Amino acid sequence: MNDMIDNLRKVRERIEQAARRAGRPAGSISLVAVSKTFEARDIRPVLKAGQRIFGENRVQEAQGKWPELRQEFPDVDLHLIGPLQSNKAKEAVALFDVIETVDREKIAKALADEMRKQERQLPVYVQVNTGLEEQKAGVDPRMAVDFVDRCRRAHGLTVAGLMCIPPLEETPGPHFALLEKLAGEAGVERLSMGMSGDYETAIAFGATSVRLGSAIFGSRS
Ligand SMILES: *Cc1c(COP(=O)(O)O)cnc(C)c1O
């Protein structure tokens, strides 16, 4: 538990240093603490240490711990960073504050419908499959700009930025560079890229938020 606080302090420091090296203000990069697989009692100390942005990859798992934690820490900002099924759109819109994984028409529509119903206009990110990996979620990079446009015009979604997860076995830099270029073309500001193994590289390429799990919470069983 003390480890997590120490880890949190260290990653914040490294984020600041990476920002400085990139000539960017440290405050321009947000830290999303990825708490998937960890329980409320593991997450609470990190909240107490002042961390407020968290990422979860499954709707159902998040429903099991966040309503309770939110009562104690109402200003939490919870991001969905895992694939979403359209039949879970209702729960996702009710629980999360940002959906980072919009990658197809059906999801865009389901989310837009739910946001209208619940009168909760959440910012979303479009996930881009920069490595064109078959097993990975995300839109084809060649379709990304058009898809952002459709999300906005046809569905009225607020697209805040783009998100990617580079292929594990490749150098991440070119994937981050591609995401940054697409964001410019699509006219979106935010770039959610960089995980525990590559966040400093991501910051060099313009990440505005990094998603860190194991660097804070330790390895997942
Ligand atoms: C699990 C996960 C992370 C965090 O991964 P670490 O390597 O533990 O930092 C970041 N982004 C997504 C989409 C994830 O699923």
The ligand as an SDF file (V2000), in Angstrom:
LIG
                    3D

 15 15  0  0  0  0  0  0  0  0999 V2000
   -4.2130   -2.1220  -18.7180 C   0  0  0  0  0  0  0  0  0  0  0  0
   -4.2090   -0.9510  -19.6010 C   0  0  0  0  0  0  0  0  0  0  0  0
   -3.2980    0.1000  -19.3770 C   0  0  0  0  0  0  0  0  0  0  0  0
   -2.2430    0.0890  -18.2970 C   0  0  0  0  0  0  0  0  0  0  0  0
   -1.2490   -0.8290  -18.5940 O   0  0  0  0  0  0  0  0  0  0  0  0
    0.1290   -0.8650  -17.7440 P   0  0  0  0  0  0  0  0  0  0  0  0
    1.0970   -1.4690  -18.6870 O   0  0  0  0  0  0  0  0  0  0  0  0
   -0.1500   -1.6760  -16.5410 O   0  0  0  0  0  0  0  0  0  0  0  0
    0.4570    0.5430  -17.4060 O   0  0  0  0  0  0  0  0  0  0  0  0
   -3.3680    1.1950  -20.2280 C   0  0  0  0  0  0  0  0  0  0  0  0
   -4.2620    1.2600  -21.2330 N   0  0  0  0  0  0  0  0  0  0  0  0
   -5.1540    0.2740  -21.4640 C   0  0  0  0  0  0  0  0  0  0  0  0
   -6.1080    0.4140  -22.5850 C   0  0  0  0  0  0  0  0  0  0  0  0
   -5.1610   -0.8620  -20.6620 C   0  0  0  0  0  0  0  0  0  0  0  0
   -6.0430   -1.8390  -20.9110 O   0  0  0  0  0  0  0  0  0  0  0  0
  1  2  1  0
  2  3  1  0
  2 14  2  0
  3  4  1  0
  3 10  2  0
  4  5  1  0
  5  6  1  0
  6  7  2  0
  6  8  1  0
  6  9  1  0
 10 11  1  0
 11 12  2  0
 12 13  1  0
 12 14  1  0
 14 15  1  0
M  END
$$$$
